[in-house]
Amino acid sequence: MANAASGMAVHDDCKLKFLELKAKRTYRFIVYKIEEKQKQVIVEKLGEPAETYEDFAASMPADECRYAVYDFDFVTAESCQKSRIFFIAWSPDTAKVRSKMIYASSKDRFKRELDGIQVELQATDPTEMDLDVFKSRTS
């Protein structure tokens, strides 16, 4: 297991599932959670390829921090089908301060474990990670 700068380990499953999303497109999204007692980042939820953005958004708790990866499909102005892998640092205003600090201090190290992230978003409420934001960050 990799060790994050904040002392958080990164469970091997985190990287394995990300590689499956990136290479095989096995998942639409992955939600990651920090288990404070075990001091490690774990996979909390895997979104199947048929799941939608709405399913992803519903997976983000209203008052707890999370990391997430979302495989966003879009069509370019030239009508080309493309996808971008987004990393989302979800830190709602209503989350506990301690939790926000742990997630903030572990983010860069955790993100480095996931090789192939193309766009990063920091969101404190759902409007900061809605589909329009995703679309605006693909060009």
MDTraj code that builds the backbone (N, CA, C; nanometers):
import mdtraj as md
import numpy as np

residues = "MET ALA ASN ALA ALA SER GLY MET ALA VAL HIS ASP ASP CYS LYS LEU LYS PHE LEU GLU LEU LYS ALA LYS ARG THR TYR ARG PHE ILE VAL TYR LYS ILE GLU GLU LYS GLN LYS GLN VAL ILE VAL GLU LYS LEU GLY GLU PRO ALA GLU THR TYR GLU ASP PHE ALA ALA SER MET PRO ALA ASP GLU CYS ARG TYR ALA VAL TYR ASP PHE ASP PHE VAL THR ALA GLU SER CYS GLN LYS SER ARG ILE PHE PHE ILE ALA TRP SER PRO ASP THR ALA LYS VAL ARG SER LYS MET ILE TYR ALA SER SER LYS ASP ARG PHE LYS ARG GLU LEU ASP GLY ILE GLN VAL GLU LEU GLN ALA THR ASP PRO THR GLU MET ASP LEU ASP VAL PHE LYS SER ARG THR SER".split()
xyz = np.array([
    [0.0834, -0.1200, 0.0000],
    [0.0000, 0.0000, 0.0000],
    [0.0868, 0.1250, 0.0000],
    [0.0512, 0.2185, -0.0815],
    [0.1254, 0.3441, -0.0890],
    [0.0916, 0.4300, 0.0327],
    [0.1867, 0.5104, 0.0735],
    [0.1651, 0.5941, 0.1906],
    [0.1512, 0.7399, 0.1486],
    [0.0412, 0.8005, 0.1853],
    [0.0169, 0.9402, 0.1485],
    [0.0909, 1.0335, 0.2440],
    [0.1169, 1.1543, 0.1996],
    [0.1937, 1.2511, 0.2774],
    [0.1306, 1.2797, 0.4127],
    [-0.0013, 1.2758, 0.4215],
    [-0.0689, 1.3058, 0.5467],
    [-0.0680, 1.1856, 0.6410],
    [-0.0045, 1.0770, 0.5985],
    [-0.0053, 0.9567, 0.6790],
    [-0.1161, 0.8620, 0.6368],
    [-0.1936, 0.8999, 0.5348],
    [-0.3006, 0.8130, 0.4851],
    [-0.2434, 0.7149, 0.3842],
    [-0.2710, 0.5884, 0.4043],
    [-0.2312, 0.4880, 0.3069],
    [-0.3342, 0.4878, 0.1949],
    [-0.2965, 0.4350, 0.0802],
    [-0.3887, 0.4229, -0.0322],
    [-0.4057, 0.2739, -0.0591],
    [-0.5249, 0.2238, -0.0369],
    [-0.5518, 0.0815, -0.0569],
    [-0.5264, 0.0458, -0.2039],
    [-0.4646, -0.0706, -0.2270],
    [-0.4308, -0.1134, -0.3639],
    [-0.5524, -0.1143, -0.4562],
    [-0.6688, -0.1455, -0.4003],
    [-0.7923, -0.1485, -0.4771],
    [-0.8204, -0.0144, -0.5452],
    [-0.7807, 0.0945, -0.4800],
    [-0.8040, 0.2282, -0.5361],
    [-0.7380, 0.2401, -0.6725],
    [-0.6134, 0.1958, -0.6808],
    [-0.5401, 0.2047, -0.8074],
    [-0.5904, 0.1013, -0.9072],
    [-0.6170, -0.0196, -0.8610],
    [-0.6619, -0.1261, -0.9513],
    [-0.7935, -0.0899, -1.0194],
    [-0.8899, -0.0408, -0.9415],
    [-1.0199, -0.0046, -0.9985],
    [-1.0055, 0.1145, -1.0930],
    [-0.9164, 0.2081, -1.0587],
    [-0.8937, 0.3226, -1.1470],
    [-0.8366, 0.2763, -1.2810],
    [-0.7412, 0.1826, -1.2766],
    [-0.6826, 0.1304, -1.4008],
    [-0.7880, 0.0608, -1.4861],
    [-0.8816, -0.0082, -1.4209],
    [-0.9904, -0.0730, -1.4948],
    [-1.0804, 0.0317, -1.5609],
    [-1.1079, 0.1399, -1.4887],
    [-1.1887, 0.2485, -1.5455],
    [-1.1160, 0.3098, -1.6647],
    [-0.9861, 0.3352, -1.6483],
    [-0.9083, 0.4031, -1.7521],
    [-0.8865, 0.3149, -1.8754],
    [-0.8434, 0.1921, -1.8534],
    [-0.8048, 0.1065, -1.9656],
    [-0.9224, 0.0312, -2.0278],
    [-1.0099, -0.0208, -1.9429],
    [-1.1174, -0.1066, -1.9944],
    [-1.2541, -0.0406, -1.9914],
    [-1.2608, 0.0774, -1.9280],
    [-1.3877, 0.1489, -1.9134],
    [-1.4922, 0.0607, -1.8449],
    [-1.4453, -0.0125, -1.7436],
    [-1.5300, -0.1036, -1.6670],
    [-1.6297, -0.0272, -1.5808],
    [-1.5957, 0.0955, -1.5433],
    [-1.6807, 0.1760, -1.4547],
    [-1.7025, 0.3140, -1.5146],
    [-1.8151, 0.3757, -1.4793],
    [-1.8420, 0.5147, -1.5174],
    [-1.7750, 0.6084, -1.4166],
    [-1.7806, 0.5683, -1.2871],
    [-1.7197, 0.6511, -1.1833],
    [-1.6769, 0.5652, -1.0643],
    [-1.5898, 0.6239, -0.9829],
    [-1.5453, 0.5605, -0.8590],
    [-1.5495, 0.6675, -0.7507],
    [-1.6087, 0.6343, -0.6367],
    [-1.6100, 0.7250, -0.5221],
    [-1.5153, 0.6661, -0.4173],
    [-1.4239, 0.7495, -0.3702],
    [-1.3253, 0.7078, -0.2702],
    [-1.3536, 0.7764, -0.1369],
    [-1.3236, 0.7048, -0.0304],
    [-1.3486, 0.7556, 0.1046],
    [-1.2241, 0.7326, 0.1895],
    [-1.1955, 0.8267, 0.2793],
    [-1.0861, 0.8061, 0.3739],
    [-1.1444, 0.7385, 0.4976],
    [-1.0916, 0.6212, 0.5293],
    [-1.1271, 0.5511, 0.6529],
    [-1.0299, 0.6009, 0.7596],
    [-1.0783, 0.6895, 0.8468],
    [-0.9882, 0.7504, 0.9449],
    [-0.9293, 0.6491, 1.0425],
    [-1.0110, 0.5515, 1.0848],
    [-0.9615, 0.4534, 1.1825],
    [-0.8471, 0.3699, 1.1257],
    [-0.8592, 0.3303, 0.9990],
    [-0.7528, 0.2517, 0.9353],
    [-0.6476, 0.3399, 0.8685],
    [-0.6722, 0.4707, 0.8689],
    [-0.5810, 0.5668, 0.8065],
    [-0.5489, 0.5293, 0.6617],
    [-0.6540, 0.5044, 0.5847],
    [-0.6314, 0.4741, 0.4436],
    [-0.7485, 0.5172, 0.3563],
    [-0.7172, 0.5389, 0.2281],
    [-0.8191, 0.5715, 0.1289],
    [-0.8692, 0.4396, 0.0708],
    [-1.0013, 0.4232, 0.0681],
    [-1.0616, 0.3004, 0.0152],
    [-1.1645, 0.3342, -0.0933],
    [-1.2029, 0.2337, -0.1702],
    [-1.3098, 0.2501, -0.2694],
    [-1.4425, 0.2378, -0.1955],
    [-1.5278, 0.3394, -0.2078],
    [-1.6589, 0.3345, -0.1427],
    [-1.7665, 0.2852, -0.2388],
    [-1.7615, 0.3314, -0.3640],
    [-1.8669, 0.2937, -0.4592],
    [-1.8107, 0.2900, -0.6008],
    [-1.8551, 0.1906, -0.6759],
    [-1.8197, 0.1791, -0.8175],
    [-1.9455, 0.2001, -0.9000],
    [-1.9386, 0.2900, -0.9962],
    [-2.0531, 0.3153, -1.0842],
    [-2.0401, 0.2341, -1.2112],
    [-2.1401, 0.1567, -1.2416],
    [-2.1383, 0.0746, -1.3631],
    [-2.1403, 0.1644, -1.4872],
    [-2.0916, 0.1131, -1.6026],
    [-2.0859, 0.1959, -1.7237],
    [-2.2209, 0.2551, -1.7646],
    [-2.3302, 0.1864, -1.7350],
    [-2.4629, 0.2353, -1.7741],
    [-2.5152, 0.3441, -1.6806],
    [-2.4494, 0.3649, -1.5665],
    [-2.4982, 0.4655, -1.4724],
    [-2.4744, 0.6055, -1.5296],
    [-2.5554, 0.6991, -1.4836],
    [-2.5542, 0.8344, -1.5386],
    [-2.4828, 0.9326, -1.4462],
    [-2.4707, 1.0549, -1.4956],
    [-2.4140, 1.1600, -1.4117],
    [-2.4989, 1.1801, -1.2857],
    [-2.6302, 1.1678, -1.2996],
    [-2.7199, 1.1844, -1.1849],
    [-2.6906, 1.0789, -1.0778],
    [-2.6623, 0.9545, -1.1208],
    [-2.6259, 0.8488, -1.0255],
    [-2.4971, 0.8867, -0.9526],
    [-2.4033, 0.9413, -1.0290],
    [-2.2764, 0.9841, -0.9696],
    [-2.2992, 1.0945, -0.8662],
    [-2.3726, 1.1979, -0.9056],
    [-2.3976, 1.3114, -0.8156],
    [-2.4684, 1.2659, -0.6881],
    [-2.5596, 1.1692, -0.7018],
    [-2.6327, 1.1176, -0.5855],
    [-2.5418, 1.0370, -0.4919],
    [-2.4267, 0.9943, -0.5418],
    [-2.3330, 0.9157, -0.4603],
    [-2.2473, 1.0025, -0.3691],
    [-2.2512, 1.1327, -0.3915],
    [-2.1706, 1.2233, -0.3090],
    [-2.2517, 1.2662, -0.1866],
    [-2.2039, 1.2321, -0.0666],
    [-2.2809, 1.2667, 0.0539],
    [-2.2896, 1.4182, 0.0746],
    [-2.4030, 1.4618, 0.1275],
    [-2.4282, 1.6056, 0.1420],
    [-2.3366, 1.6722, 0.2452],
    [-2.2920, 1.5967, 0.3453],
    [-2.2140, 1.6595, 0.4525],
    [-2.0849, 1.5849, 0.4878],
    [-2.0306, 1.5114, 0.3909],
    [-1.9022, 1.4437, 0.4126],
    [-1.8146, 1.4623, 0.2897],
    [-1.6842, 1.4700, 0.3117],
    [-1.5893, 1.4844, 0.2010],
    [-1.5690, 1.3500, 0.1304],
    [-1.5312, 1.3569, 0.0033],
    [-1.4988, 1.2380, -0.0753],
    [-1.4038, 1.2784, -0.1882],
    [-1.3352, 1.1787, -0.2421],
    [-1.2664, 1.1944, -0.3695],
    [-1.3477, 1.1135, -0.4682],
    [-1.3431, 1.1522, -0.5940],
    [-1.4134, 1.0732, -0.6954],
    [-1.3421, 1.0874, -0.8287],
    [-1.3627, 0.9872, -0.9125],
    [-1.3137, 0.9901, -1.0491],
    [-1.4345, 0.9636, -1.1371],
    [-1.4488, 1.0444, -1.2425],
    [-1.5638, 1.0309, -1.3318],
    [-1.5146, 1.0276, -1.4760],
    [-1.5587, 0.9272, -1.5506],
    [-1.5234, 0.9137, -1.6920],
    [-1.6330, 0.9832, -1.7728],
    [-1.6012, 1.1030, -1.8199],
    [-1.6997, 1.1888, -1.8857],
    [-1.6900, 1.1771, -2.0370],
    [-1.7983, 1.1291, -2.0996],
    [-1.8054, 1.1192, -2.2456],
    [-1.8662, 1.2465, -2.3022],
    [-1.8132, 1.2916, -2.4139],
    [-1.8703, 1.4106, -2.4782],
    [-1.8407, 1.4065, -2.6280],
    [-1.9075, 1.4931, -2.7015],
    [-1.8874, 1.5036, -2.8454],
    [-1.8296, 1.6418, -2.8742],
    [-1.7209, 1.6459, -2.9496],
    [-1.6560, 1.7739, -2.9805],
    [-1.7355, 1.8498, -3.0863],
    [-1.6949, 1.9741, -3.1098],
    [-1.7605, 2.0563, -3.2125],
    [-1.7469, 1.9914, -3.3502],
    [-1.6435, 1.9094, -3.3664],
    [-1.6210, 1.8401, -3.4939],
    [-1.6927, 1.7049, -3.4979],
    [-1.7832, 1.6826, -3.4023],
    [-1.8611, 1.5575, -3.3913],
    [-1.7767, 1.4332, -3.3624],
    [-1.6672, 1.4522, -3.2911],
    [-1.5841, 1.3382, -3.2493],
    [-1.6244, 1.2958, -3.1081],
    [-1.6382, 1.1649, -3.0889],
    [-1.6709, 1.1109, -2.9562],
    [-1.5418, 1.1049, -2.8742],
    [-1.5408, 1.1675, -2.7586],
    [-1.4214, 1.1681, -2.6732],
    [-1.4616, 1.1439, -2.5290],
    [-1.3597, 1.1214, -2.4452],
    [-1.3868, 1.1133, -2.3014],
    [-1.2706, 1.1752, -2.2263],
    [-1.3002, 1.2249, -2.1083],
    [-1.1986, 1.2826, -2.0198],
    [-1.2202, 1.2213, -1.8813],
    [-1.1096, 1.1947, -1.8136],
    [-1.1189, 1.1423, -1.6776],
    [-1.1021, 1.2591, -1.5804],
    [-1.2084, 1.2836, -1.5044],
    [-1.2105, 1.3926, -1.4066],
    [-1.1804, 1.3391, -1.2674],
    [-1.1014, 1.4151, -1.1932],
    [-1.0812, 1.3885, -1.0503],
    [-1.1576, 1.4969, -0.9762],
    [-1.2450, 1.4565, -0.8851],
    [-1.3248, 1.5533, -0.8100],
    [-1.2891, 1.5437, -0.6619],
    [-1.2522, 1.6573, -0.6050],
    [-1.2309, 1.6655, -0.4605],
    [-1.3575, 1.7296, -0.4044],
    [-1.4410, 1.6485, -0.3421],
    [-1.5706, 1.6930, -0.2902],
    [-1.5534, 1.7286, -0.1430],
    [-1.5753, 1.8554, -0.1105],
    [-1.5566, 1.9030, 0.0266],
    [-1.6691, 2.0018, 0.0597],
    [-1.7888, 1.9486, 0.0905],
    [-1.9027, 2.0384, 0.1147],
    [-1.8809, 2.1274, 0.2367],
    [-1.9394, 2.2461, 0.2306],
    [-1.9266, 2.3421, 0.3416],
    [-1.9739, 2.2845, 0.4737],
    [-2.0690, 2.1906, 0.4669],
    [-2.1271, 2.1341, 0.5896],
    [-2.0439, 2.0207, 0.6496],
    [-1.9348, 1.9815, 0.5828],
    [-1.8499, 1.8740, 0.6367],
    [-1.7741, 1.9242, 0.7599],
    [-1.7321, 1.8291, 0.8434],
    [-1.6551, 1.8660, 0.9631],
    [-1.5200, 1.9239, 0.9203],
    [-1.4731, 2.0227, 0.9958],
    [-1.3475, 2.0898, 0.9637],
    [-1.2321, 1.9888, 0.9601],
    [-1.2279, 1.8976, 1.0576],
    [-1.1216, 1.7967, 1.0620],
    [-1.1205, 1.7129, 0.9334],
    [-1.2379, 1.6740, 0.8900],
    [-1.2496, 1.5946, 0.7688],
    [-1.1981, 1.6726, 0.6482],
    [-1.2372, 1.7993, 0.6373],
    [-1.1912, 1.8827, 0.5254],
    [-1.0395, 1.8934, 0.5241],
    [-0.9805, 1.9079, 0.6430],
    [-0.8348, 1.9209, 0.6528],
    [-0.7653, 1.7916, 0.6102],
    [-0.8184, 1.6778, 0.6536],
    [-0.7580, 1.5485, 0.6180],
    [-0.7656, 1.5265, 0.4672],
    [-0.8811, 1.5518, 0.4091],
    [-0.8969, 1.5334, 0.2642],
    [-0.8067, 1.6305, 0.1867],
    [-0.7993, 1.7559, 0.2324],
    [-0.7169, 1.8554, 0.1626],
    [-0.5687, 1.8177, 0.1687],
    [-0.5234, 1.7696, 0.2839],
    [-0.3807, 1.7381, 0.2987],
    [-0.3421, 1.6081, 0.2291],
    [-0.4376, 1.5224, 0.2014],
    [-0.4081, 1.3931, 0.1370],
    [-0.4292, 1.3959, -0.0138],
    [-0.4960, 1.5000, -0.0642],
    [-0.5421, 1.5010, -0.2042],
    [-0.4310, 1.4845, -0.3068],
    [-0.3267, 1.5667, -0.3001],
    [-0.2245, 1.5629, -0.4051],
    [-0.1539, 1.4289, -0.4104],
    [-0.1231, 1.3748, -0.2948],
    [-0.0547, 1.2453, -0.2895],
    [-0.1456, 1.1352, -0.3454],
    [-0.2725, 1.1391, -0.3088],
    [-0.3660, 1.0380, -0.3578],
    [-0.3826, 1.0497, -0.5091],
    [-0.3965, 1.1735, -0.5561],
    [-0.4152, 1.1968, -0.6994],
    [-0.2967, 1.1443, -0.7804],
    [-0.1755, 1.1569, -0.7250],
    [-0.0561, 1.1066, -0.7945],
    [-0.0600, 0.9550, -0.8119],
    [-0.1299, 0.8859, -0.7228],
    [-0.1421, 0.7400, -0.7339],
    [-0.2268, 0.7001, -0.8549],
    [-0.3134, 0.7914, -0.8988],
    [-0.4053, 0.7633, -1.0091],
    [-0.3491, 0.8244, -1.1370],
    [-0.2694, 0.7493, -1.2075],
    [-0.2027, 0.8008, -1.3263],
    [-0.2993, 0.8032, -1.4447],
    [-0.3281, 0.9216, -1.4948],
    [-0.4179, 0.9321, -1.6088],
    [-0.5329, 1.0284, -1.5863],
    [-0.5292, 1.0998, -1.4736],
    [-0.6308, 1.2032, -1.4478],
    [-0.6069, 1.3162, -1.5469],
    [-0.7130, 1.3631, -1.6123],
    [-0.6962, 1.4682, -1.7124],
    [-0.7448, 1.6046, -1.6655],
    [-0.8458, 1.6064, -1.5796],
    [-0.9011, 1.7333, -1.5315],
    [-0.9313, 1.7190, -1.3827],
    [-0.9022, 1.8233, -1.3064],
    [-0.9342, 1.8211, -1.1634],
    [-1.0380, 1.9274, -1.1314],
    [-1.1351, 1.8891, -1.0494],
    [-1.2357, 1.9831, -1.0003],
    [-1.2344, 1.9826, -0.8482],
    [-1.2507, 2.1000, -0.7905],
    [-1.2674, 2.1136, -0.6464],
    [-1.4102, 2.1625, -0.6278],
    [-1.4920, 2.0884, -0.5524],
    [-1.6325, 2.1267, -0.5378],
    [-1.6740, 2.1313, -0.3912],
    [-1.7440, 2.2394, -0.3555],
    [-1.7966, 2.2513, -0.2188],
    [-1.9490, 2.2425, -0.2168],
    [-2.0110, 2.2517, -0.3355],
    [-2.1555, 2.2279, -0.3449],
    [-2.1840, 2.1716, -0.4850],
    [-2.3004, 2.1080, -0.5031],
    [-2.3280, 2.0371, -0.6291],
    [-2.3160, 2.1228, -0.7548],
    [-2.3399, 2.2537, -0.7456],
    [-2.3329, 2.3378, -0.8652],
    [-2.1902, 2.3495, -0.9181],
    [-2.0907, 2.3249, -0.8320],
    [-1.9502, 2.3365, -0.8744],
    [-1.9006, 2.2124, -0.9477],
    [-1.9872, 2.1103, -0.9566],
    [-1.9479, 1.9900, -1.0304],
    [-2.0638, 1.9387, -1.1154],
    [-2.1481, 2.0324, -1.1622],
    [-2.2594, 1.9866, -1.2462],
    [-2.2119, 1.9635, -1.3897],
    [-2.2993, 1.9099, -1.4727],
    [-2.2601, 1.8732, -1.6094],
    [-2.2064, 1.9909, -1.6900],
    [-2.2594, 2.1101, -1.6662],
    [-2.2111, 2.2269, -1.7393],
    [-2.0651, 2.2555, -1.7070],
    [-2.0272, 2.2343, -1.5812],
    [-1.8876, 2.2542, -1.5408],
    [-1.7991, 2.1505, -1.6119],
    [-1.8431, 2.0270, -1.6146],
    [-1.7687, 1.9220, -1.6846],
    [-1.7500, 1.9607, -1.8320],
    [-1.8606, 2.0010, -1.8958],
    [-1.8544, 2.0372, -2.0381],
    [-1.7577, 2.1534, -2.0612],
    [-1.7613, 2.2527, -1.9718],
    [-1.6766, 2.3708, -1.9910],
    [-1.5282, 2.3360, -1.9727],
    [-1.4983, 2.2277, -1.9023],
    [-1.3582, 2.1916, -1.8764],
    [-1.2999, 2.0921, -1.9772],
    [-1.3790, 2.0551, -2.0785],
    [-1.3318, 1.9563, -2.1750],
    [-1.2597, 2.0202, -2.2934],
    [-1.2782, 2.1494, -2.3135],
    [-1.2185, 2.2103, -2.4328],
    [-1.0770, 2.2588, -2.4061],
])
top = md.Topology()
chain = top.add_chain()
for i, resn in enumerate(residues, 1):
    res = top.add_residue(resn, chain, resSeq=i)
    for name in ("N", "CA", "C"):
        top.add_atom(name, md.element.get_by_symbol(name[0]), res)
traj = md.Trajectory(xyz[None], top)
